[in-house]
Each structure stands twice: as C-alpha cells, then as structure tokens.
C-alpha cells in the first residue's frame, strides 16, 4: 500500500505467503540501523489491567522509508527479530511502548540503543513541559499535523506517529548538533 511514496508492510496479509513476508522482514531489519517504534493499545495505560491489550506494533525504517505494522496475531513474526536486532530504536515516550512490549513477551538485545524524543525534548528544549502528547511536540517544530484526519483508522494513526517521531527526532538531533540547543539552556 502506498501513501505519498511510503510503502506500508501491513500484517497480516493473507494474500502473501509467509515465506515471502519472512524474506521482506529479514531485509527490513537487516537494512535498518535505526527503527522508529510506536505501539497502539486499547486505550488502557497499564498493561497489567485485565482489560488491557497491545493492539499493534509499528516500526518505521527511515533509511528504507518503509513502515511495518503488526497486529496481535502476527507479533510472532517480530519476537526473534527484535530479540536479535542491535541497532537503534527511537520512540516518543519510549518507556510506555517498551513497558507494553515487555509485558507482551517481547525481548530486546542488550546492544540496542534506545532513544526517546520525549526525553531529548525535555533535556534540550523545555524541562518544564506539561504535555507528553506527540501532537503538541510536532506543533512546536511546525511538523505536519494530519493525525486528526484519520479518525479511527489505527494503521494511519500509527503511521503518522511513526513518521512524526522520526521527523521530531531528526529536528531535535539536528538542532543539538548545530549547537542551537545545549544542555546549559535547561540549567544543566
């Protein structure tokens, strides 16, 4: 599926043999030194809640400009790949996503570098920020705001979060590397 040049690998797809999906996922993970991560839940905040469900795991490879989204039924395709992945995993409020994934049985290699746009923003931009919502961070950097158009389409909603997190990370990292933001600016 294509949205503005972005190819979505959406699981499950009953029309594609699992061997072909496995080949694509091996390529996706093997060629991606950075992956943007976002999870979707059934609106419960605590994975220990008996009614809580991890509904979707989305991954975006900035290098490949590809998104892979996994529903609960296809998490098994991710378990071994994430356990062996040694690159960088970037997210917004990553603690929330990782908490849900660990509770669902996912494991990560100790070599993985976790990078969080929420934490970076609070360190380098505004340590007193009240809102943790990705949309408000995107507005701060004038990033596109399409999320409200998606309604209940979870795949598009998740895709927007992945792309926005990637753009936010690039923006924060770029400003920091150019010396526009420094730890001293927030009292460190």
Backbone torsions as a table, in degrees:
resi	resn	phi	psi	omega
1	UNK	NA	143.2	-177.7
2	UNK	-124.0	133.1	173.1
3	UNK	-128.4	111.2	179.7
4	UNK	47.1	48.5	175.8
5	UNK	82.2	0.7	-179.5
6	UNK	-99.7	127.9	-178.7
7	UNK	-93.9	126.4	178.8
8	UNK	-101.7	125.6	172.2
9	UNK	-99.3	102.2	-174.6
10	UNK	-106.9	127.7	179.9
11	UNK	-107.5	144.1	-5.7
12	UNK	-85.1	155.9	173.9
13	UNK	-130.9	101.6	-173.8
14	UNK	-67.2	-11.2	-179.3
15	UNK	-84.6	-13.2	-176.4
16	UNK	-110.8	129.1	178.7
17	UNK	-62.2	146.0	-177.9
18	UNK	-60.1	-31.2	178.5
19	UNK	-62.6	-36.7	178.2
20	UNK	-70.6	-39.7	177.8
21	UNK	-62.6	-43.2	178.9
22	UNK	-59.4	-43.7	179.2
23	UNK	-61.7	-44.7	179.5
24	UNK	-63.8	-43.0	-179.1
25	UNK	-67.6	-37.2	175.8
26	UNK	-60.8	-42.3	177.5
27	UNK	-64.3	-46.4	-178.5
28	UNK	-56.9	-51.4	-178.6
29	UNK	-70.9	-38.9	-177.7
30	UNK	-67.4	-28.6	-176.0
31	UNK	-100.2	7.3	-172.1
32	UNK	-119.1	96.9	177.0
33	UNK	-70.2	-20.0	176.9
34	UNK	-129.5	137.4	172.3
35	UNK	-128.8	134.0	173.4
36	UNK	-90.9	133.9	-175.5
37	UNK	-119.5	137.7	170.5
38	UNK	-150.4	137.4	177.0
39	UNK	-113.5	155.3	174.0
40	UNK	-121.3	137.0	179.8
41	UNK	-120.6	177.9	176.7
42	UNK	-87.3	37.5	176.1
43	UNK	72.2	8.6	173.1
44	UNK	-87.7	142.9	-178.0
45	UNK	-90.4	-22.6	-177.5
46	UNK	-114.5	120.6	-178.9
47	UNK	-66.1	-15.2	178.1
48	UNK	-80.7	-12.1	176.5
49	UNK	-60.0	129.6	-177.9
50	UNK	-58.5	-23.8	-179.9
51	UNK	-94.5	0.8	-175.7
52	UNK	-76.9	143.5	176.3
53	UNK	-142.9	134.3	167.6
54	UNK	-82.7	114.4	-170.4
55	UNK	-93.9	-37.6	-175.3
56	UNK	-151.8	144.4	170.4
57	UNK	-118.9	124.6	177.8
58	UNK	-114.8	139.5	176.9
59	UNK	-129.5	138.4	177.1
60	UNK	-125.2	131.3	175.1
61	UNK	-102.7	106.7	178.0
62	UNK	-60.0	-35.7	-179.3
63	UNK	-63.5	-42.2	-177.8
64	UNK	-91.7	-13.5	-173.5
65	UNK	53.8	48.8	-179.3
66	UNK	-132.0	144.6	174.6
67	UNK	-113.5	136.6	171.4
68	UNK	-120.2	125.1	-179.1
69	UNK	-119.7	137.1	-175.2
70	UNK	-125.8	128.9	174.1
71	UNK	-87.0	169.4	-178.7
72	UNK	-52.1	-38.2	-177.6
73	UNK	-67.3	-18.1	-176.3
74	UNK	-117.6	13.9	177.3
75	UNK	-57.6	-30.9	-178.5
76	UNK	-57.0	-26.3	178.0
77	UNK	-70.2	-19.3	-178.1
78	UNK	-96.6	-28.3	-170.4
79	UNK	-50.2	-58.8	-177.7
80	UNK	-67.6	-37.4	-178.1
81	UNK	-64.6	-44.7	178.6
82	UNK	-69.1	-34.0	179.3
83	UNK	-64.2	-29.5	-177.9
84	UNK	-98.8	-12.1	-175.7
85	UNK	-68.2	132.6	-175.8
86	UNK	-119.2	11.3	-178.1
87	UNK	-85.7	-151.9	-178.0
88	UNK	-106.4	132.7	175.9
89	UNK	-113.6	121.1	-176.7
90	UNK	-113.5	138.1	177.7
91	UNK	-152.8	172.0	174.5
92	UNK	-109.4	120.3	-172.1
93	UNK	58.8	52.4	-173.6
94	UNK	-58.9	-29.6	178.8
95	UNK	-56.5	-40.9	179.1
96	UNK	-62.6	-49.3	-177.4
97	UNK	-63.9	-45.0	-177.7
98	UNK	-66.5	-39.2	177.8
99	UNK	-56.3	-47.2	179.9
100	UNK	-64.5	-42.2	-177.7
101	UNK	-67.9	-41.2	178.0
102	UNK	-62.5	-41.7	178.9
103	UNK	-63.4	-31.9	179.8
104	UNK	-82.0	-2.5	176.2
105	UNK	104.0	2.4	177.7
106	UNK	-73.4	148.7	175.1
107	UNK	-129.3	155.1	-179.9
108	UNK	-126.7	145.7	175.7
109	UNK	-66.0	144.9	-179.0
110	UNK	-67.1	-15.2	179.4
111	UNK	-83.3	-9.6	-179.4
112	UNK	-63.0	137.3	175.3
113	UNK	-102.0	115.0	178.9
114	UNK	-92.4	130.3	-179.1
115	UNK	-131.0	132.0	-171.3
116	UNK	-122.4	121.9	178.7
117	UNK	-65.1	-34.9	179.1
118	UNK	-63.1	-48.2	179.8
119	UNK	-65.1	-44.9	179.4
120	UNK	-60.2	-41.8	179.7
121	UNK	-62.3	-45.6	-177.7
122	UNK	-67.6	-29.4	178.1
123	UNK	-78.0	-46.9	-169.7
124	UNK	-100.5	-12.5	-175.9
125	UNK	-120.6	-60.2	-173.1
126	UNK	-150.7	98.3	-177.6
127	UNK	-69.9	-16.4	-178.1
128	UNK	-99.1	12.7	-177.6
129	UNK	-57.1	132.5	179.6
130	UNK	-86.6	-45.7	-175.0
131	UNK	-86.2	137.5	174.4
132	UNK	-103.1	2.6	-174.8
133	UNK	-69.3	132.2	-178.1
134	UNK	-57.1	-37.8	-178.3
135	UNK	-59.3	-40.0	-178.2
136	UNK	-70.0	-34.0	176.5
137	UNK	-67.3	-41.1	179.2
138	UNK	-60.6	-41.5	178.3
139	UNK	-61.0	-39.3	-179.8
140	UNK	-58.2	-31.4	-178.2
141	UNK	-106.8	13.8	179.4
142	UNK	55.7	38.7	176.9
143	UNK	-84.8	154.2	-177.4
144	UNK	-56.6	141.5	-178.7
145	UNK	-119.8	86.5	-178.3
146	UNK	-105.1	-10.3	-170.3
147	UNK	-54.4	-40.8	-176.6
148	UNK	-63.8	-16.5	-179.4
149	UNK	-81.3	-14.1	-170.9
150	UNK	-85.8	-15.4	179.6
151	UNK	58.4	-123.3	-176.8
152	UNK	-100.1	10.8	178.8
153	UNK	-75.4	96.8	-173.4
154	UNK	-62.1	-35.5	-179.9
155	UNK	-65.3	-44.4	178.6
156	UNK	-69.0	-39.5	178.4
157	UNK	-59.7	-48.5	178.9
158	UNK	-64.7	-41.5	178.4
159	UNK	-60.4	-42.0	177.8
160	UNK	-61.5	-44.3	178.9
161	UNK	-59.3	-42.7	-178.8
162	UNK	-64.0	-49.2	-177.8
163	UNK	-66.2	-42.4	179.7
164	UNK	-64.9	-41.4	177.0
165	UNK	-60.7	-42.2	178.3
166	UNK	-62.2	-46.4	179.2
167	UNK	-65.0	-39.7	178.7
168	UNK	-63.8	-44.0	178.7
169	UNK	-60.7	-46.9	179.6
170	UNK	-60.8	-39.7	-179.3
171	UNK	-67.2	-49.3	179.9
172	UNK	-62.7	-46.8	-178.8
173	UNK	-62.8	-42.3	179.8
174	UNK	-63.4	-43.7	179.1
175	UNK	-66.0	-38.8	179.1
176	UNK	-65.5	-46.3	-178.3
177	UNK	-64.8	-29.7	178.4
178	UNK	-85.2	1.4	176.6
179	UNK	82.5	9.0	-179.9
180	UNK	-73.7	-32.4	177.6
181	UNK	-118.7	136.5	175.9
182	UNK	-138.3	154.9	-180.0
183	UNK	-57.4	-31.8	179.7
184	UNK	-60.0	-27.5	-176.7
185	UNK	-67.7	-16.0	177.4
186	UNK	-115.8	22.0	172.5
187	UNK	85.8	19.7	178.5
188	UNK	-92.3	NA	NA
